[in-house]
Amino acid sequence: MTEKRMRYTILGKNVIAVAKEGGNNDWAAYIDAVPGISHEIEAEHVMTNGDKLPEKVARILFPEFRDLAWRS
């Protein structure tokens, strides 16, 4: 089984956006406020608790996922 890509981008000390590849050759991205202590650890929280980004915004922030379908 291949590992799914996950990326995050820091939009501010306390705001990050996270994108993750899904199991059906698709992906989605989420955004949330975080304490700003460890973005790498906080990214997992954003994946499960963040608000889903609109597709247009997500595609700008994460162009490396352009070949995948957007998860509705």
N, CA, C and O atoms as a CHARMM CRD file, in Angstrom:
* protein
*
  288
    1    1 MET  N      0.84800  -1.18600   0.00000 PROA 1      0.00000
    2    1 MET  CA     0.00000   0.00000   0.00000 PROA 1      0.00000
    3    1 MET  C      0.89100   1.24700   0.00000 PROA 1      0.00000
    4    1 MET  O      1.82900   1.34500   0.79100 PROA 1      0.00000
    5    2 THR  N      0.59600   2.18300  -0.88000 PROA 2      0.00000
    6    2 THR  CA     1.40000   3.39700  -0.94400 PROA 2      0.00000
    7    2 THR  C      0.88900   4.41100   0.06700 PROA 2      0.00000
    8    2 THR  O     -0.30900   4.50100   0.33800 PROA 2      0.00000
    9    3 GLU  N      1.82500   5.16700   0.61400 PROA 3      0.00000
   10    3 GLU  CA     1.47000   6.17900   1.59800 PROA 3      0.00000
   11    3 GLU  C      0.83200   7.37700   0.89000 PROA 3      0.00000
   12    3 GLU  O      1.30000   7.80800  -0.16400 PROA 3      0.00000
   13    4 LYS  N     -0.21600   7.89600   1.46800 PROA 4      0.00000
   14    4 LYS  CA    -0.92300   9.03400   0.89300 PROA 4      0.00000
   15    4 LYS  C     -0.18100  10.32500   1.23600 PROA 4      0.00000
   16    4 LYS  O      0.31400  10.50200   2.34900 PROA 4      0.00000
   17    5 ARG  N     -0.11900  11.21100   0.26000 PROA 5      0.00000
   18    5 ARG  CA     0.54400  12.49600   0.47200 PROA 5      0.00000
   19    5 ARG  C     -0.27000  13.37900   1.39900 PROA 5      0.00000
   20    5 ARG  O     -1.49700  13.42800   1.31000 PROA 5      0.00000
   21    6 MET  N      0.41600  14.06900   2.28000 PROA 6      0.00000
   22    6 MET  CA    -0.19900  15.08900   3.12900 PROA 6      0.00000
   23    6 MET  C      0.76300  16.26400   3.16300 PROA 6      0.00000
   24    6 MET  O      1.96300  16.09800   3.38200 PROA 6      0.00000
   25    7 ARG  N      0.22300  17.44200   2.94600 PROA 7      0.00000
   26    7 ARG  CA     1.02600  18.66600   2.97300 PROA 7      0.00000
   27    7 ARG  C      0.30100  19.70800   3.80400 PROA 7      0.00000
   28    7 ARG  O     -0.92500  19.69400   3.91200 PROA 7      0.00000
   29    8 TYR  N      1.06400  20.60100   4.38100 PROA 8      0.00000
   30    8 TYR  CA     0.43000  21.73700   5.04500 PROA 8      0.00000
   31    8 TYR  C      1.16000  23.00300   4.66000 PROA 8      0.00000
   32    8 TYR  O      2.33800  22.98200   4.30200 PROA 8      0.00000
   33    9 THR  N      0.44200  24.09800   4.74100 PROA 9      0.00000
   34    9 THR  CA     1.03900  25.39800   4.48400 PROA 9      0.00000
   35    9 THR  C      0.63700  26.33300   5.61600 PROA 9      0.00000
   36    9 THR  O     -0.50900  26.34500   6.06400 PROA 9      0.00000
   37   10 ILE  N      1.59300  27.09900   6.05500 PROA 10     0.00000
   38   10 ILE  CA     1.37400  28.03700   7.16300 PROA 10     0.00000
   39   10 ILE  C      0.86000  29.34600   6.58500 PROA 10     0.00000
   40   10 ILE  O      1.53900  29.99600   5.79000 PROA 10     0.00000
   41   11 LEU  N     -0.33300  29.72400   6.98700 PROA 11     0.00000
   42   11 LEU  CA    -0.93800  30.96500   6.50100 PROA 11     0.00000
   43   11 LEU  C     -0.75100  32.10200   7.49800 PROA 11     0.00000
   44   11 LEU  O     -0.96100  33.26900   7.16700 PROA 11     0.00000
   45   12 GLY  N     -0.36700  31.76400   8.68500 PROA 12     0.00000
   46   12 GLY  CA    -0.09000  32.70000   9.76200 PROA 12     0.00000
   47   12 GLY  C      0.40600  31.87100  10.92500 PROA 12     0.00000
   48   12 GLY  O      0.26400  30.64900  10.90400 PROA 12     0.00000
   49   13 LYS  N      0.98300  32.49400  11.94000 PROA 13     0.00000
   50   13 LYS  CA     1.50300  31.71200  13.07300 PROA 13     0.00000
   51   13 LYS  C      0.45300  30.77000  13.63700 PROA 13     0.00000
   52   13 LYS  O      0.77200  29.66100  14.06300 PROA 13     0.00000
   53   14 ASN  N     -0.79600  31.20800  13.64000 PROA 14     0.00000
   54   14 ASN  CA    -1.86100  30.42600  14.26200 PROA 14     0.00000
   55   14 ASN  C     -2.90600  29.90400  13.28100 PROA 14     0.00000
   56   14 ASN  O     -4.01100  29.55000  13.69100 PROA 14     0.00000
   57   15 VAL  N     -2.57200  29.84900  11.99000 PROA 15     0.00000
   58   15 VAL  CA    -3.51300  29.34200  10.99400 PROA 15     0.00000
   59   15 VAL  C     -2.74600  28.49800   9.98400 PROA 15     0.00000
   60   15 VAL  O     -1.77000  28.95000   9.38600 PROA 15     0.00000
   61   16 ILE  N     -3.21000  27.25800   9.80600 PROA 16     0.00000
   62   16 ILE  CA    -2.60100  26.41700   8.78200 PROA 16     0.00000
   63   16 ILE  C     -3.68100  25.76700   7.92900 PROA 16     0.00000
   64   16 ILE  O     -4.81000  25.55100   8.37000 PROA 16     0.00000
   65   17 ALA  N     -3.30200  25.46700   6.70900 PROA 17     0.00000
   66   17 ALA  CA    -4.15300  24.71700   5.79300 PROA 17     0.00000
   67   17 ALA  C     -3.44800  23.39900   5.52100 PROA 17     0.00000
   68   17 ALA  O     -2.22800  23.35200   5.37100 PROA 17     0.00000
   69   18 VAL  N     -4.23700  22.32100   5.46000 PROA 18     0.00000
   70   18 VAL  CA    -3.68400  20.98400   5.28900 PROA 18     0.00000
   71   18 VAL  C     -4.40600  20.29400   4.13800 PROA 18     0.00000
   72   18 VAL  O     -5.63100  20.36500   4.03400 PROA 18     0.00000
   73   19 ALA  N     -3.65100  19.63300   3.28500 PROA 19     0.00000
   74   19 ALA  CA    -4.22700  18.85100   2.19000 PROA 19     0.00000
   75   19 ALA  C     -3.77500  17.41400   2.33300 PROA 19     0.00000
   76   19 ALA  O     -2.64400  17.13700   2.73000 PROA 19     0.00000
   77   20 LYS  N     -4.68400  16.49500   2.00000 PROA 20     0.00000
   78   20 LYS  CA    -4.31900  15.08400   2.06600 PROA 20     0.00000
   79   20 LYS  C     -4.97600  14.31400   0.93400 PROA 20     0.00000
   80   20 LYS  O     -6.15100  14.49500   0.61300 PROA 20     0.00000
   81   21 GLU  N     -4.17300  13.45700   0.35100 PROA 21     0.00000
   82   21 GLU  CA    -4.64300  12.56300  -0.70600 PROA 21     0.00000
   83   21 GLU  C     -5.53300  11.48900  -0.08600 PROA 21     0.00000
   84   21 GLU  O     -5.22800  10.95000   0.97800 PROA 21     0.00000
   85   22 GLY  N     -6.63700  11.18800  -0.76700 PROA 22     0.00000
   86   22 GLY  CA    -7.55200  10.15500  -0.29000 PROA 22     0.00000
   87   22 GLY  C     -7.27400   8.81500  -0.93900 PROA 22     0.00000
   88   22 GLY  O     -6.29500   8.66200  -1.66900 PROA 22     0.00000
   89   23 GLY  N     -8.12700   7.85300  -0.67500 PROA 23     0.00000
   90   23 GLY  CA    -7.93500   6.51200  -1.17700 PROA 23     0.00000
   91   23 GLY  C     -8.46600   6.26800  -2.57400 PROA 23     0.00000
   92   23 GLY  O     -8.23700   5.19900  -3.13900 PROA 23     0.00000
   93   24 ASN  N     -9.17000   7.23200  -3.14400 PROA 24     0.00000
   94   24 ASN  CA    -9.77700   7.05100  -4.46500 PROA 24     0.00000
   95   24 ASN  C     -9.17800   7.99100  -5.50200 PROA 24     0.00000
   96   24 ASN  O     -9.88400   8.50200  -6.37100 PROA 24     0.00000
   97   25 ASN  N     -7.86500   8.21600  -5.40400 PROA 25     0.00000
   98   25 ASN  CA    -7.18800   9.13300  -6.31500 PROA 25     0.00000
   99   25 ASN  C     -7.81500  10.52100  -6.26000 PROA 25     0.00000
  100   25 ASN  O     -7.97200  11.19600  -7.27700 PROA 25     0.00000
  101   26 ASP  N     -8.17200  10.92900  -5.03100 PROA 26     0.00000
  102   26 ASP  CA    -8.76600  12.24200  -4.81900 PROA 26     0.00000
  103   26 ASP  C     -8.07000  12.92500  -3.64400 PROA 26     0.00000
  104   26 ASP  O     -7.15900  12.36800  -3.03100 PROA 26     0.00000
  105   27 TRP  N     -8.51600  14.13100  -3.34800 PROA 27     0.00000
  106   27 TRP  CA    -7.91900  14.87200  -2.24000 PROA 27     0.00000
  107   27 TRP  C     -8.87100  15.93900  -1.75300 PROA 27     0.00000
  108   27 TRP  O     -9.85100  16.27600  -2.41700 PROA 27     0.00000
  109   28 ALA  N     -8.56000  16.47400  -0.56200 PROA 28     0.00000
  110   28 ALA  CA    -9.31700  17.57400   0.02100 PROA 28     0.00000
  111   28 ALA  C     -8.35600  18.37500   0.89500 PROA 28     0.00000
  112   28 ALA  O     -7.27700  17.89600   1.24400 PROA 28     0.00000
  113   29 ALA  N     -8.75400  19.58600   1.24000 PROA 29     0.00000
  114   29 ALA  CA    -7.92400  20.44600   2.07500 PROA 29     0.00000
  115   29 ALA  C     -8.78900  21.12400   3.13300 PROA 29     0.00000
  116   29 ALA  O     -9.96900  21.40000   2.91700 PROA 29     0.00000
  117   30 TYR  N     -8.17300  21.38300   4.27300 PROA 30     0.00000
  118   30 TYR  CA    -8.87300  21.93900   5.42900 PROA 30     0.00000
  119   30 TYR  C     -8.06000  23.06200   6.04300 PROA 30     0.00000
  120   30 TYR  O     -6.84700  23.14200   5.85000 PROA 30     0.00000
  121   31 ILE  N     -8.73400  23.92600   6.78100 PROA 31     0.00000
  122   31 ILE  CA    -8.09600  25.06000   7.42500 PROA 31     0.00000
  123   31 ILE  C     -8.61400  25.18200   8.85000 PROA 31     0.00000
  124   31 ILE  O     -9.77300  24.87400   9.12800 PROA 31     0.00000
  125   32 ASP  N     -7.74100  25.63800   9.75700 PROA 32     0.00000
  126   32 ASP  CA    -8.16500  25.84000  11.14000 PROA 32     0.00000
  127   32 ASP  C     -7.12900  26.69300  11.86300 PROA 32     0.00000
  128   32 ASP  O     -5.98400  26.82700  11.43100 PROA 32     0.00000
  129   33 ALA  N     -7.56600  27.25700  12.96400 PROA 33     0.00000
  130   33 ALA  CA    -6.66600  27.97800  13.86200 PROA 33     0.00000
  131   33 ALA  C     -5.97500  26.95800  14.75900 PROA 33     0.00000
  132   33 ALA  O     -6.58800  25.97400  15.17400 PROA 33     0.00000
  133   34 VAL  N     -4.70700  27.19100  15.05500 PROA 34     0.00000
  134   34 VAL  CA    -3.91700  26.29300  15.88900 PROA 34     0.00000
  135   34 VAL  C     -3.11400  27.11500  16.89100 PROA 34     0.00000
  136   34 VAL  O     -2.95500  28.32200  16.71000 PROA 34     0.00000
  137   35 PRO  N     -2.60700  26.47900  17.94500 PROA 35     0.00000
  138   35 PRO  CA    -1.79400  27.22600  18.90800 PROA 35     0.00000
  139   35 PRO  C     -0.50200  27.78700  18.31900 PROA 35     0.00000
  140   35 PRO  O      0.01900  28.78700  18.81300 PROA 35     0.00000
  141   36 GLY  N      0.01700  27.15800  17.27300 PROA 36     0.00000
  142   36 GLY  CA     1.24000  27.65200  16.64600 PROA 36     0.00000
  143   36 GLY  C      2.49700  27.17300  17.33000 PROA 36     0.00000
  144   36 GLY  O      3.55600  27.78400  17.18800 PROA 36     0.00000
  145   37 ILE  N      2.39400  26.09200  18.06900 PROA 37     0.00000
  146   37 ILE  CA     3.54700  25.55600  18.79300 PROA 37     0.00000
  147   37 ILE  C      4.32500  24.57100  17.92800 PROA 37     0.00000
  148   37 ILE  O      5.55100  24.64700  17.84400 PROA 37     0.00000
  149   38 SER  N      3.61000  23.64300  17.28100 PROA 38     0.00000
  150   38 SER  CA     4.22800  22.67000  16.39200 PROA 38     0.00000
  151   38 SER  C      3.27900  22.41000  15.22900 PROA 38     0.00000
  152   38 SER  O      2.35700  21.60300  15.34200 PROA 38     0.00000
  153   39 HSD  N      3.50700  23.09100  14.11700 PROA 39     0.00000
  154   39 HSD  CA     2.60500  22.95800  12.96900 PROA 39     0.00000
  155   39 HSD  C      2.52900  21.52500  12.46800 PROA 39     0.00000
  156   39 HSD  O      1.47100  21.08400  12.01700 PROA 39     0.00000
  157   40 GLU  N      3.61300  20.80300  12.53700 PROA 40     0.00000
  158   40 GLU  CA     3.61300  19.42300  12.06300 PROA 40     0.00000
  159   40 GLU  C      2.62100  18.57200  12.86200 PROA 40     0.00000
  160   40 GLU  O      1.87500  17.78500  12.28000 PROA 40     0.00000
  161   41 ILE  N      2.60800  18.71900  14.15600 PROA 41     0.00000
  162   41 ILE  CA     1.65900  17.98600  15.00500 PROA 41     0.00000
  163   41 ILE  C      0.25200  18.54000  14.83800 PROA 41     0.00000
  164   41 ILE  O     -0.71400  17.77800  14.78600 PROA 41     0.00000
  165   42 GLU  N      0.13100  19.85000  14.75400 PROA 42     0.00000
  166   42 GLU  CA    -1.18400  20.49800  14.64700 PROA 42     0.00000
  167   42 GLU  C     -1.87900  20.18900  13.32300 PROA 42     0.00000
  168   42 GLU  O     -3.10300  20.28600  13.23100 PROA 42     0.00000
  169   43 ALA  N     -1.12100  19.82300  12.31100 PROA 43     0.00000
  170   43 ALA  CA    -1.70900  19.48300  11.01000 PROA 43     0.00000
  171   43 ALA  C     -2.69000  18.32000  11.13800 PROA 43     0.00000
  172   43 ALA  O     -3.72500  18.31200  10.47200 PROA 43     0.00000
  173   44 GLU  N     -2.38400  17.35800  11.96800 PROA 44     0.00000
  174   44 GLU  CA    -3.29100  16.22100  12.17300 PROA 44     0.00000
  175   44 GLU  C     -4.62300  16.69900  12.75400 PROA 44     0.00000
  176   44 GLU  O     -5.68400  16.21900  12.35600 PROA 44     0.00000
  177   45 HSD  N     -4.56700  17.63000  13.68100 PROA 45     0.00000
  178   45 HSD  CA    -5.79200  18.19000  14.26400 PROA 45     0.00000
  179   45 HSD  C     -6.62000  18.90100  13.19500 PROA 45     0.00000
  180   45 HSD  O     -7.84300  18.76500  13.15700 PROA 45     0.00000
  181   46 VAL  N     -5.95900  19.64800  12.34000 PROA 46     0.00000
  182   46 VAL  CA    -6.65800  20.37600  11.28300 PROA 46     0.00000
  183   46 VAL  C     -7.34200  19.39600  10.32800 PROA 46     0.00000
  184   46 VAL  O     -8.45300  19.66400   9.86900 PROA 46     0.00000
  185   47 MET  N     -6.70800  18.28100  10.02700 PROA 47     0.00000
  186   47 MET  CA    -7.30400  17.29000   9.12200 PROA 47     0.00000
  187   47 MET  C     -8.62400  16.74200   9.66200 PROA 47     0.00000
  188   47 MET  O     -9.54200  16.46600   8.88800 PROA 47     0.00000
  189   48 THR  N     -8.72400  16.58400  10.96000 PROA 48     0.00000
  190   48 THR  CA    -9.93400  15.98600  11.53100 PROA 48     0.00000
  191   48 THR  C    -10.94200  17.00500  12.04000 PROA 48     0.00000
  192   48 THR  O    -12.12500  16.68800  12.16600 PROA 48     0.00000
  193   49 ASN  N    -10.49500  18.22600  12.33500 PROA 49     0.00000
  194   49 ASN  CA   -11.39200  19.21400  12.94300 PROA 49     0.00000
  195   49 ASN  C    -11.54800  20.51000  12.15700 PROA 49     0.00000
  196   49 ASN  O    -12.37800  21.34900  12.50700 PROA 49     0.00000
  197   50 GLY  N    -10.76900  20.68200  11.11400 PROA 50     0.00000
  198   50 GLY  CA   -10.80200  21.93900  10.37400 PROA 50     0.00000
  199   50 GLY  C    -11.99400  22.04500   9.43500 PROA 50     0.00000
  200   50 GLY  O    -12.71200  21.07700   9.18400 PROA 50     0.00000
  201   51 ASP  N    -12.17500  23.24700   8.93300 PROA 51     0.00000
  202   51 ASP  CA   -13.20900  23.50400   7.92800 PROA 51     0.00000
  203   51 ASP  C    -12.63900  23.18900   6.55100 PROA 51     0.00000
  204   51 ASP  O    -11.49600  23.53200   6.24700 PROA 51     0.00000
  205   52 LYS  N    -13.44800  22.52900   5.72200 PROA 52     0.00000
  206   52 LYS  CA   -12.99700  22.19400   4.37500 PROA 52     0.00000
  207   52 LYS  C    -12.88100  23.46900   3.54800 PROA 52     0.00000
  208   52 LYS  O    -13.78200  24.30700   3.53200 PROA 52     0.00000
  209   53 LEU  N    -11.76100  23.58800   2.86900 PROA 53     0.00000
  210   53 LEU  CA   -11.53500  24.73900   1.99200 PROA 53     0.00000
  211   53 LEU  C    -12.34600  24.60300   0.70900 PROA 53     0.00000
  212   53 LEU  O    -12.62200  23.48800   0.26600 PROA 53     0.00000
  213   54 PRO  N    -12.72800  25.72500   0.11000 PROA 54     0.00000
  214   54 PRO  CA   -13.32400  25.65600  -1.23300 PROA 54     0.00000
  215   54 PRO  C    -12.26800  25.13900  -2.21600 PROA 54     0.00000
  216   54 PRO  O    -11.07800  25.41600  -2.06300 PROA 54     0.00000
  217   55 GLU  N    -12.70900  24.40100  -3.20400 PROA 55     0.00000
  218   55 GLU  CA   -11.78300  23.80100  -4.16000 PROA 55     0.00000
  219   55 GLU  C    -10.87500  24.83900  -4.82000 PROA 55     0.00000
  220   55 GLU  O     -9.67400  24.60700  -4.95600 PROA 55     0.00000
  221   56 LYS  N    -11.43000  25.97300  -5.22900 PROA 56     0.00000
  222   56 LYS  CA   -10.61900  26.99600  -5.91900 PROA 56     0.00000
  223   56 LYS  C     -9.46400  27.48000  -5.05100 PROA 56     0.00000
  224   56 LYS  O     -8.35400  27.67300  -5.54700 PROA 56     0.00000
  225   57 VAL  N     -9.71300  27.67300  -3.78000 PROA 57     0.00000
  226   57 VAL  CA    -8.67300  28.12800  -2.84800 PROA 57     0.00000
  227   57 VAL  C     -7.65400  27.01600  -2.62500 PROA 57     0.00000
  228   57 VAL  O     -6.44800  27.25800  -2.64800 PROA 57     0.00000
  229   58 ALA  N     -8.14000  25.80400  -2.41100 PROA 58     0.00000
  230   58 ALA  CA    -7.25300  24.66400  -2.15600 PROA 58     0.00000
  231   58 ALA  C     -6.30400  24.42800  -3.32200 PROA 58     0.00000
  232   58 ALA  O     -5.12800  24.13000  -3.11700 PROA 58     0.00000
  233   59 ARG  N     -6.80700  24.55800  -4.53600 PROA 59     0.00000
  234   59 ARG  CA    -5.95400  24.32300  -5.71300 PROA 59     0.00000
  235   59 ARG  C     -4.85200  25.38100  -5.84400 PROA 59     0.00000
  236   59 ARG  O     -3.77900  25.09600  -6.37600 PROA 59     0.00000
  237   60 ILE  N     -5.11000  26.57300  -5.37000 PROA 60     0.00000
  238   60 ILE  CA    -4.07600  27.61400  -5.37100 PROA 60     0.00000
  239   60 ILE  C     -3.00800  27.29800  -4.32300 PROA 60     0.00000
  240   60 ILE  O     -1.81300  27.42400  -4.59100 PROA 60     0.00000
  241   61 LEU  N     -3.44200  26.89000  -3.13800 PROA 61     0.00000
  242   61 LEU  CA    -2.51100  26.62900  -2.04000 PROA 61     0.00000
  243   61 LEU  C     -1.70100  25.34300  -2.22700 PROA 61     0.00000
  244   61 LEU  O     -0.57400  25.24100  -1.74300 PROA 61     0.00000
  245   62 PHE  N     -2.28000  24.36000  -2.93200 PROA 62     0.00000
  246   62 PHE  CA    -1.63900  23.05000  -3.06000 PROA 62     0.00000
  247   62 PHE  C     -1.60300  22.58300  -4.52300 PROA 62     0.00000
  248   62 PHE  O     -2.28400  21.62100  -4.87800 PROA 62     0.00000
  249   63 PRO  N     -0.81900  23.25200  -5.36700 PROA 63     0.00000
  250   63 PRO  CA    -0.78800  22.88500  -6.78700 PROA 63     0.00000
  251   63 PRO  C     -0.23000  21.48600  -7.03900 PROA 63     0.00000
  252   63 PRO  O     -0.45300  20.92300  -8.11100 PROA 63     0.00000
  253   64 GLU  N      0.48400  20.92000  -6.08300 PROA 64     0.00000
  254   64 GLU  CA     1.05400  19.59000  -6.27000 PROA 64     0.00000
  255   64 GLU  C     -0.00600  18.49200  -6.34200 PROA 64     0.00000
  256   64 GLU  O      0.30600  17.35700  -6.70500 PROA 64     0.00000
  257   65 PHE  N     -1.26000  18.81700  -5.99900 PROA 65     0.00000
  258   65 PHE  CA    -2.35200  17.85700  -6.06400 PROA 65     0.00000
  259   65 PHE  C     -3.18900  18.02100  -7.34300 PROA 65     0.00000
  260   65 PHE  O     -4.26100  17.42400  -7.44700 PROA 65     0.00000
  261   66 ARG  N     -2.73100  18.80500  -8.29900 PROA 66     0.00000
  262   66 ARG  CA    -3.51900  19.15500  -9.48000 PROA 66     0.00000
  263   66 ARG  C     -3.96700  17.96300 -10.30600 PROA 66     0.00000
  264   66 ARG  O     -4.97800  18.04200 -11.00500 PROA 66     0.00000
  265   67 ASP  N     -3.23300  16.85900 -10.23700 PROA 67     0.00000
  266   67 ASP  CA    -3.57600  15.68900 -11.05100 PROA 67     0.00000
  267   67 ASP  C     -4.64000  14.80100 -10.40100 PROA 67     0.00000
  268   67 ASP  O     -5.07800  13.82000 -11.00100 PROA 67     0.00000
  269   68 LEU  N     -5.05400  15.13800  -9.18600 PROA 68     0.00000
  270   68 LEU  CA    -6.05800  14.34300  -8.47600 PROA 68     0.00000
  271   68 LEU  C     -7.42300  15.01300  -8.54900 PROA 68     0.00000
  272   68 LEU  O     -7.52300  16.23000  -8.70000 PROA 68     0.00000
  273   69 ALA  N     -8.45800  14.21400  -8.44000 PROA 69     0.00000
  274   69 ALA  CA    -9.83200  14.72900  -8.39800 PROA 69     0.00000
  275   69 ALA  C    -10.09000  15.35200  -7.01700 PROA 69     0.00000
  276   69 ALA  O     -9.52500  14.91900  -6.01200 PROA 69     0.00000
  277   70 TRP  N    -10.93900  16.35600  -6.99100 PROA 70     0.00000
  278   70 TRP  CA   -11.33700  16.99700  -5.73700 PROA 70     0.00000
  279   70 TRP  C    -12.40600  16.14200  -5.05100 PROA 70     0.00000
  280   70 TRP  O    -13.36700  15.71400  -5.68900 PROA 70     0.00000
  281   71 ARG  N    -12.23500  15.89900  -3.76000 PROA 71     0.00000
  282   71 ARG  CA   -13.20300  15.12000  -3.00000 PROA 71     0.00000
  283   71 ARG  C    -14.34200  16.01800  -2.56600 PROA 71     0.00000
  284   71 ARG  O    -14.14300  16.94300  -1.77900 PROA 71     0.00000
  285   72 SER  N    -15.53800  15.75100  -3.07600 PROA 72     0.00000
  286   72 SER  CA   -16.70800  16.56600  -2.75100 PROA 72     0.00000
  287   72 SER  C    -17.20400  16.33600  -1.35100 PROA 72     0.00000
  288   72 SER  O    -18.18400  16.95300  -0.93400 PROA 72     0.00000
